[in-house]
Amino acid sequence: MAGTLYLCATPIGNLEDMTYRAVRILREADCIAAEDTRNSIKLLNHFEISTPMTSYHEYNKYDKAKVLVEKLLAGENVALITDAGTPAISDPGEELVRQCLDSGITVTPVPGACACVNALIVSGLPTRRFCFEAFLPTDKKERALILESWKTETRTIVLYEAPHRLLKTLQELYEQFGNRRITVCRELTKKHETVFRTRLEEAVAYYTEHEPKGECVIVMEGVTQEALKEKEQEEWRMMDIEEHMEHYLRLGMDKKAAMKQVASDRGVSRREIYQALLDR
């Protein structure tokens, strides 16, 4: 009978956030796959966990996943941990999960800390719908495509950023999206935790004068439906009214229905469209 892959969340800064279940699973597993064994040994020593560790990281994730799958198929239980937080989120663990599922191996989560969710819930921004980007790509074309897609993104946007790149990213976001509301979280759960609720212009000004330290999470509001509607109306208003009417008449609408649709597109009354056409 095959073993189970346990995805064990670990603290993102405060050791008190380690769960009883995670400690038990890590003690009982046959093997712990860790992103950085030198970092994880400190956590294991703190909780007196002596389970053997093996390294599993970005540079060996494909080949090492095959080795771990073989162990699991032989009946061993493997616990996967990342340096901090929940594994398999923007993390090499994603590949191990895929290979395990392809091999029919049971994968189960051991929940705990997650910087993305923690930043979102303290941000003060809408939480019902959100999208998570992790770190923006360094490739300029790929980065530009993602930023372009956010111009119509109505969900709250969450992304990670390193302290030395924070100011540049904030400047880029301000240039692209204007003065949107954002929250910058630093050192979450740690002694010097800061949650800075502000707007992009003020954030740029602040971090120009104050060098950030510690890993950061940026939470930015999405565009409102009202703003999207206004942008769409502006684009329609750039078209000549007669040309706009002709567009719908060619689609088979009668004159009355076309006039009503043109008025809706442009955000004006049907009487205004009628008068404009009379004045031509």
N, C-alpha and C positions, 0 to 999 in steps of 0.2 A: 504493500500500500504506500502510495506517495506521501511525502511530507507536506507541510504547509509553509508558504512564504508569508511572514508577518511584516507588515509595513509599520514600523514603530516610530511614532513621533517622539522627538526629544526636545528639551527646552531651547528657546531661542535666546536665552540670556539668564533667566532666573531658574536655578536648579529646583526650586520648590514646585515648578510646573511639571515635573516628571510625575507620571501617573503610577499608581500601584501596579496596575496591569502591565504597563510597559516594563517595569522592573522585573516582574515575575516572568514575562515572556522572554526577556533578554537572559535571565538566569536559566530558564528551562530549555532554550533553543540549543540545537547541536552546534550551530555556527552563527556568528554575527558578521554580516557583510557591511563594512563601514566605508564611507567616502574618504575619510582620512583617519587611519588607525591611530596616528600620533595625537590627534585631537580627541578622538573618541575614548582613548584609554583613560583620560582624565575623568570623563563621565562615568565609565565603568568602575573605576577605582573608588569614586565617591559613593557609589551605591553597592560596593562590594560584589561586583559581578565578575566572575572569572571565566565566562564562556569564551572559547577561542574566537579570535577575530581574523577576518581576511579582508583585503582591500578590494573595493569595488568603486570605480570612479569613471570619469568621463573618457579617459584614455584607454581603458581596458573593458568598457561596458559590454561590448559584443562578445568577445571571447570569454570573459569571466562569467558572463551570464550563462553561457553554455555549460561551464563547469558547475555552477550553482544549480542549474536545472538537473544535471545528472545526480547531484547529491540529493536533491528533493525527490527525484524519481526513485532513488534508492531507499527512500523512507526517512531521510533526515529533515528536521525542521530548521528553516533559515530565517533569521530576523534581519531585516534591512534597516539601517539608520543612515541619516545624512548628517552633515556637520551640525546642523541646527534646524529644528522644525520638522515638518512632515515630508518624508521622502516621496519621490516619484512626481513631485510638482516642479516643473522646470528643472529636472534633475535626472541624472543617468539611470535612476531606478525605474524610469518609464520603460526602458528597454528590457530590463529584467522581468517586469510585470508582463510585458507583451510575450516574451518567450515562455514564461510560465503558463500563461493562459493558452498559448498555442499547444503546449504539451499536456494540457488537462490538469495542471497543478492548481490546487486551491490557493487563492490569494486573499488575505483578510487584513483589514486596517486595524491598527491600535492607535486610536485618536489621541491628539494632544495639541501642542502649540503650532500655530501657523501664522507667520508674520502678515501675510496678505489679508486674512480674515480679521486678525486683531486690529490692523490699521484701519480697515474698512469700518468696523463697528464703533471706533472712537472718532472717526473723521467728522461726524456731523452731517455728512452728505447722504443722499438716498442709498439705501442698502437693499431694496427689494430686487433690483436688477443691476448687475455689475459685470464687467469683463476684466480679466486678468491678463496682463501682457508679460509679466516677469521683467527681465532686462530687455530694453530696446536693442535691436541688432546694431552692430557697428558698421555693417555694410551700408553705404549711403543710399543706394537705390532701394534696398529692402526697408530701411528705416523710413525713407520718404513715402513709400507705399502704405506703411502702417499709419503714419501720421495723417496722410491724406484720407484714409478710411475713417479716422476718428472725427473728421469734420461733420459727419452725419451720425455719429454714435451717440445715442440718447442715454445709454447706460453709464453709470459711474465707472470710471477707469482706474485701475490699480496697477502700478508698476514699481519695480525695484530699481534702485540706483546706488552706485558706489559714491562715497562722499566726494572724491576728487572729480567726479563728473556731474555732480548734482547741479551746480550753477549753470553749466552749459546746457543741460537738459531743460532746466526751468526756463532759460532764455529762449530755447527753441520752441517750447510749448507756448510761451507768451506770444512769440512771433506768429505762430500758426493759429492759435485759438483765442487770442485776446485775453482780457482780464477775467478769466474764469475763476471760480472758487476752487481752492485746493487745500489739502492738508498734507503737511510733511511730517512723517513720524520718524524719529531717530531712537536707536537704542531701546526698542520696545522691551518691556518687562525688566530692564536693567535699572541700576541705581540712578543713572542720569537720563532716564527716558524723557523725551520731549515730544509733544504733539502740537504742531504749529498750524493753527487754522487761519487761513488768510486768503489772499488772491494772488494770482501769478505775478502781477506787477510788484506787489509788496514783497513777495518771496524773493524775487530777483534782487531787489534793492537790499533786502536783509542779508542774503548770502553773498552779496558782493562785498559787504563789510565784515561778515562773520564766517570764517571758514568752518564748514561742517565737519563733524567727526562721527564715525560709526556708520554702519549700514543704514540706508534710508528706504522708506516706502512712501511713494507719492500717490495720493488719492485725489483724482480730479473729476469735477462734475462733468457729465455729458452735456451735449447741446439740448436745449429744450425743444419740444414740439413746436412751440410758438415761433422760435427763431428759425427753425427749418421751414415753417410755413411762410414766414416773411421773406426768406431767401428765395423760395420758389416763386412767390408773387413778384418779387423784384425782377426775376429772370423773365417772367411773362410780360411784365410792364415794359421791358426793353423791346418787345415786338410791337409792331404797328397794329392798331386795333382791327383794321380791315383784314390784315394778314392773319391775325389771330382768329377772327370770325371764319375766314376762308378755310383755315385748318380744320375746324369742326364741321363745316359744311361739306368738305371733301370726304369726311368720315361718315357722311350720311345723316347727320343731324338736321332737323328743320331749323329755320331761322330763330324761332323762339327759344328752342333748347340750346342752340349754339350761343345765343346772347347770354342766357343764364349761366352757362359754363364759363364763358369768357369773363363775366363779372366775378364769378367765384375764383377763377384763376388769378385775377388781378387784385382781389380783395376790395372791390368797389361794388356799388349798387348796379342793378340791371338798368335803372333809369339813366345812370351816368354813361353806360355803354351806348344806350339808345340815342342819347343826346349827342354823344361824340360822333356817331355814325351819321346823324342828321346834319351835323355841321360840316361834313366833308363835301 
